């Protein structure tokens, strides 16, 4: 099994337990605007682009994991996303800090991933 297949299998197991997987995020001035997430629906994964408010209001009990770009170690490639309340907003981070800005482990912008998917669909 290739590393990509191994990571996909780990992501599938998490999604089957009702977790979500983040593959892209658009962050401006420390605030996430759009997030590309995958989740399990019936018998297959589904992708959607959501807003920060959507994620805050529907944060799954099973958690949210970020697919870390450039990480080849399967045990580190899916990093748990933590949500916490700051002074003025809810924030998301994968680095364990409580800095009051959203951080998604350097995932690419949503537009980049949408373009990749469009190219794949040609």
Wavefront OBJ file of the C-alpha trace (Angstrom):
o trace
v 0.000 0.000 0.000
v 1.399 3.436 -0.913
v 1.672 6.232 1.647
v -1.218 8.028 -0.051
v -3.370 4.907 0.231
v -2.370 4.486 3.884
v -3.299 8.099 4.679
v -6.575 7.776 2.773
v -7.423 4.617 4.726
v -6.690 6.400 8.029
v -8.839 9.343 6.939
v -11.659 6.969 5.980
v -11.560 5.301 9.402
v -11.790 8.685 11.124
v -14.654 9.808 8.886
v -16.546 6.555 9.500
v -16.400 7.477 13.200
v -18.049 10.842 12.308
v -14.874 12.946 12.276
v -14.237 15.480 9.513
v -11.037 15.954 7.495
v -9.853 19.429 6.456
v -7.924 19.591 3.185
v -7.945 23.350 2.469
v -8.645 26.629 4.236
v -8.784 30.254 3.223
v -7.403 32.445 6.016
v -7.281 36.231 5.846
v -5.881 38.391 8.650
v -5.838 35.392 11.003
v -9.500 34.493 10.442
v -10.562 31.483 8.416
v -13.188 32.346 5.795
v -13.750 29.071 3.921
v -12.816 25.499 4.774
v -12.843 22.453 2.526
v -13.899 19.422 4.551
v -14.537 15.776 3.858
v -16.944 13.709 5.945
v -18.631 10.327 5.668
v -22.193 10.254 4.358
v -23.918 6.891 3.978
v -21.298 4.723 2.239
v -18.797 7.232 0.891
v -16.870 10.405 1.655
v -18.397 13.732 0.684
v -16.609 17.049 0.206
v -18.077 20.437 1.049
v -16.805 23.989 1.386
v -18.090 25.572 4.579
v -17.660 28.785 6.545
v -16.101 29.282 9.949
v -19.554 29.672 11.481
v -20.603 26.333 9.959
v -17.624 24.619 11.572
v -18.181 26.310 14.948
v -21.867 25.364 15.007
v -21.394 21.829 13.666
v -18.047 20.806 15.144
v -18.324 17.009 15.348
v -17.954 15.241 18.677
v -15.582 12.798 16.965
v -13.298 15.712 16.088
v -11.803 17.406 13.061
v -8.442 16.448 11.595
v -6.276 18.416 9.193
v -4.381 16.681 6.400
v -0.938 18.246 6.886
v 0.772 19.133 3.594
v 4.228 17.672 3.119
v 3.996 15.307 6.093
v 4.911 11.774 5.025
v 4.791 10.196 8.497
v 1.342 8.615 8.623
v 1.128 9.145 12.396
v 1.607 12.913 11.984
v -0.160 13.550 8.674
v -3.628 13.842 10.217
v -3.387 16.445 12.965
v -6.271 17.117 15.331
v -7.850 20.562 15.030
v -8.699 22.173 18.363
v -11.438 24.764 18.786
v -11.276 27.241 21.664
v -12.940 30.450 22.750
v -10.847 33.604 22.578
v -11.659 37.109 23.755
v -13.698 37.999 20.666
v -14.217 34.825 18.648
v -13.823 31.062 18.482
v -10.470 29.968 17.070
v -9.069 26.836 15.446
v -5.483 25.618 15.763
v -3.454 22.460 15.244
v -0.246 23.606 16.950
v -1.410 23.331 20.559
v -1.160 27.072 21.234
v -3.950 29.435 22.210
v -2.880 32.241 19.873
v -6.000 34.131 18.873
v -5.788 33.505 15.147
v -6.930 30.534 13.111
v -4.228 28.073 12.034
v -4.759 24.988 9.872
v -1.273 23.423 9.566
v -0.508 25.172 6.281
v -3.193 23.545 4.125
v -3.548 25.097 0.671
v -6.214 27.680 -0.143
v -9.681 26.412 -1.042
v -9.396 27.849 -4.577
v -6.251 25.775 -5.174
v -8.001 22.541 -4.206
v -11.111 23.423 -6.222
v -8.853 23.992 -9.246
v -7.088 20.645 -8.731
v -10.461 18.912 -8.587
v -11.619 20.746 -11.727
v -8.467 19.637 -13.566
v -9.066 16.046 -12.430
v -12.575 16.264 -13.829
v -11.452 17.314 -17.323
l 1 2 3 4 5 6 7 8 9 10 11 12 13 14 15 16 17 18 19 20 21 22 23 24 25 26 27 28 29 30 31 32 33 34 35 36 37 38 39 40 41 42 43 44 45 46 47 48 49 50 51 52 53 54 55 56 57 58 59 60 61 62 63 64 65 66 67 68 69 70 71 72 73 74 75 76 77 78 79 80 81 82 83 84 85 86 87 88 89 90 91 92 93 94 95 96 97 98 99 100 101 102 103 104 105 106 107 108 109 110 111 112 113 114 115 116 117 118 119 120 121 122
